[in-house]
Amino acid sequence: MDIRETRGTTVHEIDATGLPTPEAQDLILRELRTLTERAAPFAAVLLMPAPEERPAGAPATDRIRALKELRPGLTVHCRGLAFVAPADIPEERARALHSSDSLWGCPTTATQDAEAARTWVRSR
């Protein structure tokens, strides 16, 4: 995880590229939990993995529950999450990345350009 500070907000970069989707999601949730527990303003660039076929019946309930538990901390401390994802991600993942306050509890953006994501996060 790369860390910088901009205007009193710590900017983190979480790289999940190259990981299978479930492992990438777990890594991101773990890192976001750590950031919210610090109780300080932060923003993050999340480098997402390429899409893959999800195994039939892969349970998402644990991740959904974890995100619901994180949302209050994200609402208070997170200034923005910028997802960097390939263009060919599944529709379900694309909707989640663009759902902003309704799912994540903080502003979000999604792009294919890592530098655009970094610029957006620094502006937060």
N, C-alpha and C positions, 0 to 999 in steps of 0.2 A: 504494500500500500504506500503510495506516494503522498506526502503531506506538505502543504504550503499554507501560508496565512495571508488573507486579503481582508483589509478593513475590519479586523477583529473577528473574522469568521475563518475557521480552519477549513481548508479545502483538501479533500482526500480523493485519491484515485484508487479504485478497487478494480483489479484486473482479473476477470473470470474467463478470459479467452482461453480456448483450448481445453476447458473442462466440460464434462458431460453436463447437460442442462440441470439435472437435480443437484449435482455437486456445486455448480455455479450459483444456483438459487440459495443453497444452504450457506455458502461462503458469504454472499451478499447480505443475507439476513443476519448472520453472525457479526459481520463487520458493522452493520447499521445498529445492531443492538449495543455493541461496544461504544459506538459514537454517541448514542442517545444516553447511555449510562454515564458518560463524562459530564453531562448536563452543561454543555457549552455550545454556542452556535457553530454550525458546520454546514458545508455543502459537499456534494460528492459527484464525481464522474465515475460511472459504472460501465466498464468495458465488458460487454456481453459476448457469450460464445455464439458460434454459428449454430443454426438450427439443426436438429437431429430428430429422428423418429423417436417419439416417446413410447416406452414399453406399454403395452396394453394394461390398463388398470393401475397405472402408477398413481399412488395416492398423493394428492395435492393438499389434503386437509391439514396436515401438520404445518405446511408452509403458510397456508391461509390463516391458520390460528396464530402462528408466530407473527405474521404481518399485522394482524389485528391487535396483538399485544404491543407491537412496536409503534403503532400509529400515534398514540398520545405523545410519546417522546419525540417522534418525527415532527409532529405538529408544533411542539414547543421549541425544539432546537434546530431542526433542519431548515436551511434557507433555500435548498433546491437540490434535486437529483437529476443529473443529465445522463441518460442512457445512450450508449454508443452500441448500436446493433446493426447487423447486416440487413439488407433490404428484404431478403427472403425469409424473414421470421414468420412463424404461423400467426394467423389472424388473432388468436386468443392472446398470445404474448404481446402483439402490437397494441391491442386494446389496453392491456395492463400497463404498458410503458407510458401510454398517453393519458392515463386516468387521473393523474395529478392528485388533488386534494381528496377526491372521493375514495380512492384506494390507499394512497400513500400518506395522506395527511399533510402534504407539503407540495410546493410547485415542482413539476417535472417537465422535462422535455426529452425528446428522443431524436437522434440523428444518426447518420452513418459516418459523420465526420468528427473524429476525436478532438480536433482543434476547435471546431465550432462548439462542442460540448464544454471544453475547458473555458472558452470565452464566455459562454452563457453562465457557467457556474461562478466565474470571477465577478460577473456583473451582479450577482445576487447579494 
